[in-house]
Every structure is written in C-alpha cells, then in structure tokens.
Amino acid sequence: MDQHRSEFPVKSLCRELDISRSVYYASKKAKPSLRSEEDLAMRAEIVRINAAHRWAPGAVKMWHLLRAEGIKCGKHRVRRLRKLENIQTTRIKRFRAMQAMERVQPPAPDLVKRRFQTNAPNTIWVGDMTALRTKQGWLHLAIVLDLFSRRIVGWSMDMTQAATLPMAALKMALAQRKPKAGLIFHSDQGTVYASHDYRDLLRVNGVLPSMSRKGNCHDNAVAESFFSNLKNEVMHDRLFGSRDEAKAAVSNYIEVYYNRQRLHQTLSYQTPVAVESAFRVLN
C-alpha cells in the first residue's frame, strides 16, 4: 500500500485489500517484532555472503557458510530469506559434450572406474582441459586436481591446445607436490593426453596413466565438475576483454577462492586446504 499511496487514496486501497483503515494505520505505528528485526539482519548477511562467494551458493551451502561465521539459523529459514531477497542459483549444463579425437597411442586402462574418493593426498590426480572465450580469442586452460581434497594442484593457460599445455599443468603439480611413484593420473582419451610426450612425462615421474572410456564425460566427472563451477562462478554472462584479464580471473579463482575459501559438499562442506591441513595433523 505504501508504494501506491501517491497514486490512490488509502480508503480505496483498503477497500481493494478488504482491510479497514484503522488496521492499516495501526500497523504503521506498530514496532517491528524481534523476529522481523533478526530476519532483516540475517537477510543482510545472506546478501553479503552471497556476493563474497560469487553469487553461487545454494540454500544448503549458504546455511553452512552462515554457521561457519557463528550465525545460528535453520536451513528452511535460510531458504525462505533467500527467496525474499530474490536470490537464485543459476547453473549452466554441468557436462559438456565430448567429441572423439584421433589418438596418438592406444588408450590407457581405466584404473579409477568412477571411484572418486581416496584416503590420502597424491594418490589419484585427474586432469582435463577447457576453452574460455575472450574478445581477443580463445584461451585454453588445463588443470590437475587431487581427488583426496579436490584441490587444484597444477594448471596452465595458453592460446593453443597443444600437448605442451597439459604438460605444463602436470609439471607444476609434480614440482609442488613431489608425489611418490605409483600415483595415478586419470584423464580422457584426448590427443594431447595420449601423445608420446605426455605419456613419457608420466612414465619418467613414476605416474600411472588412466583414461576414461571413449566419449564418456562421467568417467572424469570431478574434473568436469570443476569446469562447471569455474564457468558458473567466474564466467557466467561475462566476456573477458583480453586473455590477460581471463588469466588473472582464473588464477585468482583457483588460488584465492576455490582452494582456500569455497566449501565443497563432497568434503562435508570444508575447503580443500582445510581437508589437507587436517590430514597432516592426523598423520
């Protein structure tokens, strides 16, 4: 009614809403309840956290984020207040269609078989590549992810999708993590991962190659899921002005947000860095 008082008389508005003018004026004088004030404060916190986490958390993850900051609330209340703020989580298609590519070497056997949980770091890594569109043209990104903590342990970006791109990501991971021999590296059957140079790099470092079935993106679902998150939380409805701008945004997302701040449902709503820190304490 307050929004339309300048257009219509209060008497007419009350008649349309079937309430008396006395009730309307009494409600104007009434003080907001404690519950209403608490809701308003929590709505502000939800908006703040939603912006800090790239407008991506759903209701359950928002509930965990609020609890992590010491704000007590229920899941259903969070869901209701998100709706009042018109907060919606927009997701793009999780998996992209894969096209079969001519292989340089026969594919490696699938040593993972969709078992995406491990008991220790540097047991199974997965890798994949994607392309990011910018006004200067495409920028290709290769990543290496540790299944134990879902942490991105290596990545590389370049204008082309040559074998040197995922090799640079793998070299970064090997240099940082220094894994023992027997580590499994799982990827799709793309040409770059089946190349002689890439397979030689795995062999020299004692890494066992593993490949998903031909054209089956679900066999490498964790890597695909990372790219889905990246595109929803960094690139959704956004076109980078340059490749350098895209590189800076992706680097910030991986190092500052994804590895250190983003809660992962698979990790019982912990961050990759927190999971690895807890493992080191216990071992």
FIDRENSE-484201 format. One record per residue (C-alpha): residue in three letters; z negated, y negated, x negated. Coordinates in steps of 0.1 Angstrom, whole numbers, padded with zeros to 4 digits, always signed. Layout:
N
alaZYX...
***
This chain:
283
met+0000+0000+0000asp-0008-0024-0028gln+0027-0021-0041his+0042-0032-0008arg+0018-0058+0004ser+0041-0085-0007glu+0069-0071+0015phe+0050-0061+0046pro+0018-0071+0064val-0013-0050+0058lys-0015-0044+0096ser+0020-0028+0097leu+0014-0007+0066cys-0019+0007+0080arg-0002+0015+0113glu+0026+0034+0095leu+0000+0054+0075asp-0023+0059+0105ile-0054+0043+0090ser-0075+0014+0101arg-0076-0019+0082ser-0113-0015+0078val-0109+0018+0059tyr-0083+0002+0037tyr-0104-0028+0028ala-0135-0006+0023ser-0116+0015-0002lys-0106-0017-0021lys-0143-0026-0025ala-0155+0009-0034lys-0162+0016-0071pro-0142+0044-0087ser-0161+0077-0089leu-0173+0091-0122arg-0148+0119-0118ser-0120+0094-0114glu-0130+0075-0145glu-0132+0107-0165asp-0097+0117-0153leu-0083+0083-0163ala-0098+0086-0198met-0085+0122-0202arg-0051+0112-0190ala-0050+0086-0218glu-0060+0113-0243ile-0033+0136-0230val-0007+0109-0233arg-0019+0102-0269ile-0019+0138-0280asn+0015+0145-0263ala+0031+0117-0283ala+0014+0128-0315his+0028+0163-0310arg+0064+0152-0304trp+0062+0154-0266ala+0064+0192-0268pro+0031+0209-0259gly+0029+0227-0226ala-0003+0227-0204val-0020+0256-0222lys-0013+0242-0257met-0024+0208-0246trp-0057+0224-0234his-0062+0239-0269leu-0054+0206-0286leu-0079+0188-0264arg-0106+0214-0272ala-0098+0211-0309glu-0108+0175-0306gly-0140+0183-0288ile-0128+0172-0254lys-0141+0197-0228cys-0118+0204-0198gly-0102+0232-0179lys-0067+0245-0180his-0060+0237-0144arg-0073+0202-0148val-0051+0196-0178arg-0021+0209-0158arg-0029+0185-0129leu-0034+0155-0151arg-0001+0162-0169lys+0017+0161-0136leu+0001+0128-0127glu+0014+0114-0160asn+0048+0130-0152ile+0047+0149-0185gln+0072+0178-0186thr+0081+0201-0214thr+0118+0203-0217arg+0132+0233-0236ile+0167+0240-0247lys+0181+0275-0249arg+0159+0295-0273phe+0185+0317-0289arg+0220+0306-0300ala+0249+0329-0297met+0258+0347-0329gln+0293+0354-0340ala+0301+0384-0361met+0312+0374-0396glu+0330+0394-0423arg+0306+0410-0447val+0309+0410-0485gln+0286+0440-0489pro+0276+0467-0464pro+0246+0456-0443ala+0211+0464-0455pro+0190+0487-0432asp+0167+0470-0406leu+0132+0475-0422val+0115+0453-0397lys+0126+0467-0364arg+0112+0437-0345arg+0077+0443-0359phe+0069+0406-0364gln+0032+0409-0372thr+0019+0416-0407asn-0016+0419-0422ala-0012+0397-0453pro+0010+0369-0467asn+0041+0376-0487thr+0047+0410-0470ile+0077+0401-0449trp+0098+0370-0450val+0125+0361-0426gly+0154+0337-0431asp+0182+0321-0412met+0204+0290-0411thr+0214+0264-0386ala+0235+0233-0384leu+0223+0198-0375arg+0247+0172-0362thr+0247+0136-0376lys+0270+0107-0374gln+0281+0115-0410gly+0290+0151-0400trp+0271+0184-0401leu+0240+0191-0422his+0232+0228-0428leu+0196+0240-0431ala+0184+0273-0445ile+0147+0284-0441val+0124+0311-0454leu+0094+0319-0431asp+0064+0341-0438leu+0057+0363-0408phe+0020+0365-0415ser+0013+0329-0409arg+0046+0317-0396arg+0046+0292-0424ile+0079+0279-0438val+0077+0287-0475gly+0112+0276-0485trp+0140+0255-0472ser+0172+0238-0483met+0197+0214-0468asp+0233+0207-0478met+0267+0196-0464thr+0281+0231-0467gln+0270+0266-0457ala+0278+0284-0490ala+0256+0311-0503thr+0240+0286-0526leu+0222+0271-0496pro+0200+0300-0486met+0197+0309-0523ala+0181+0275-0529ala+0157+0281-0500leu+0148+0316-0513lys+0143+0302-0549met+0119+0276-0536ala+0099+0302-0517leu+0098+0325-0548ala+0087+0297-0571gln+0059+0286-0547arg+0046+0319-0536lys+0052+0342-0566pro+0052+0374-0544lys+0047+0409-0558ala+0075+0434-0559gly+0081+0451-0526leu+0083+0420-0504ile+0108+0425-0475phe+0133+0397-0468his+0149+0400-0433ser+0180+0382-0421asp+0211+0385-0400gln+0243+0401-0413gly+0259+0367-0421thr+0284+0365-0450val+0260+0344-0472tyr+0232+0369-0469ala+0255+0398-0476ser+0271+0381-0506his+0267+0397-0541asp+0250+0366-0555tyr+0223+0366-0527arg+0217+0403-0529asp+0214+0401-0567leu+0188+0374-0564leu+0167+0396-0541arg+0171+0426-0564val+0161+0407-0596asn+0129+0395-0580gly+0120+0429-0566val+0126+0419-0529leu+0139+0445-0505pro+0167+0433-0482ser+0166+0440-0445met+0191+0430-0418ser+0191+0428-0381arg+0217+0446-0360lys+0252+0431-0357gly+0252+0401-0334asn+0216+0407-0321cys+0196+0375-0325his+0165+0391-0310asp+0161+0412-0342asn+0154+0380-0361ala+0136+0363-0332val+0109+0344-0352ala+0135+0325-0373glu+0155+0318-0342ser+0123+0305-0325phe+0116+0281-0354phe+0150+0266-0350ser+0144+0263-0312asn+0112+0244-0319leu+0128+0222-0345lys+0156+0212-0322asn+0133+0205-0293glu+0106+0186-0312val+0128+0167-0337met+0164+0166-0324his+0163+0167-0286asp+0185+0140-0273arg+0187+0125-0308leu+0217+0120-0330phe+0208+0111-0366gly+0226+0082-0382ser+0231+0099-0415arg+0224+0131-0433asp+0197+0115-0454glu+0179+0105-0422ala+0182+0140-0409lys+0168+0154-0442ala+0138+0131-0441ala+0130+0140-0405val+0133+0178-0411ser+0112+0176-0443asn+0085+0157-0425tyr+0086+0181-0396ile+0082+0212-0418glu+0057+0199-0443val+0036+0175-0423tyr+0037+0188-0388tyr+0049+0224-0384asn+0030+0240-0413arg-0002+0219-0410gln-0006+0204-0375arg+0014+0225-0350leu-0007+0251-0331his+0011+0284-0327gln+0004+0307-0297thr+0012+0337-0318leu-0016+0327-0342ser-0042+0323-0314tyr-0035+0285-0314gln-0041+0279-0351thr-0019+0263-0377pro-0001+0283-0404val-0021+0266-0432ala-0054+0274-0413val-0045+0310-0410glu-0037+0313-0447ser-0069+0295-0457ala-0089+0319-0436phe-0072+0349-0452arg-0080+0336-0487val-0117+0331-0477leu-0120+0367-0464asn-0102+0382-0493
***
